[in-house]
Amino acid sequence: MISPIRGRWSKSKALSPMRKNLPLILAIAADGLQLLVTPLIPVAGVGIFFDAAIDVSMAVTLLLLVGFHWAFIPTFLVELIPGVGLVPLWTLAVLLAGKNAKPERDEPKNVTSAPSQE
């Protein structure tokens, strides 16, 4: 998994609790917006563009926060189909991506011991 962390690229699969919970909160919010707001927009074309804007922004946000996961590709493609936004696919994709993620651990510092003088 490659994602930007503090100005550098990390290849570790470890996620801090904040980086594990924030994508889930954002995915729930995006699915909630798509479920509640999109059907209320009276002009059909505007609703489709609003729905697509949410999907594109979620795809980019999740790639930056979590990194690449195979579950994001089919979710993004299926979410672009009009009317499918009523299913909470972003939430399911984040849960699937975070299922196997290891908790982040501090990297051990290189401690060199002084040679013993006996």
N, C-alpha and C positions, 0 to 999 in steps of 0.2 A: 504494500500500500504506500503510495507516495502522496504526501500532503504537506502544505506549507505550515511550519511551526516556528514561530518567533524568527522569521526571516531566513530560515534555512529549510531544505527539503529533507524529510525524514522517511526512511523506508521501514520503520518499525510498525508492527501491527498493534502496538499498545495504545490505548486511548485513556486519557484522564477522565474522571467522572464528568467534568464539565463538557468535554468534547464528546462524551457518550450521551449526555442528557439533552444538550442544546439541539442537536439534529432531530431528536425525537420530538421535542417541543415545537420546533419549526415545522416538522412534517405534519403534526397534529393540527397546527394552525393553518397550514396550507390546505389540508384536506377539509378542514372546517369551513374555510373561505369558499372552496369550490363547492361544497355541499350546500351552504346557506346562501351565498351571494350570487353565484352564477345563474341559478334558475330564476332569480328575481329580476335579472336584467331583461327588460322587455324587448330590446332590439337584439335579434338573434346574432348578428355579426359581431356586435360589441361583446357579447357574452363569450363567444368563441375566442376572441383576441385576449380577453381578460383571463380566461382559463389557460390559454397557451402561455401568457406572460408569467403566470404563477408557476407553471410547469418548468419553463426554462430557468426561471430564477431559483427554483428548488433544486434542479439538477446541478446548476453551477455551485450553489451554496453547499450542497451535500458533498460534491466533489472536493471542495476546499476544506470542509470540516472533517469529513470522514476519510476521504480518499476514494480511489476507484474501488467499486464493488460490482460484481456482475449483476446483482439484482437491480441496479439503477438503470441499466440499459432497457430491459423490457418494460420497466415501470414508466420510463420517459416516453417510450414509443406508444404504449397503450394509453397513457394519459393524454396524448395528443388527439386521440379519437374523440369527437364530440359526444358528450353524454356519459363517458366513462369516468369523468371526474367525480361522480357521485359515489364511487368506491374508494375507500381510504388506502390507495396503493402506496402513496409516499410513506405513510406510517408503517405499513407492512414491510416495505423495502428497508427502512431504517432499522426496524426490529430484526430483520434477517441479517443485515450487515453488521449489527452490533452483537449478534448472537455468539459469534466465535471470536470476538475481539478480546484480547488479553488486557487486563488492567495495566495502566502505565506504572512502571517502577523506576525509581531513581537509578541511574547508571552508577555502578561502583567506581570509585575513584582509584586511579592507579597509585597505590601506596607501595613504595619501595622501602624495604627495611634495610637499615644500616647493617653492614656485615658485623657479625659478632666478633668481639675481640677477646679471645680466651687465652 
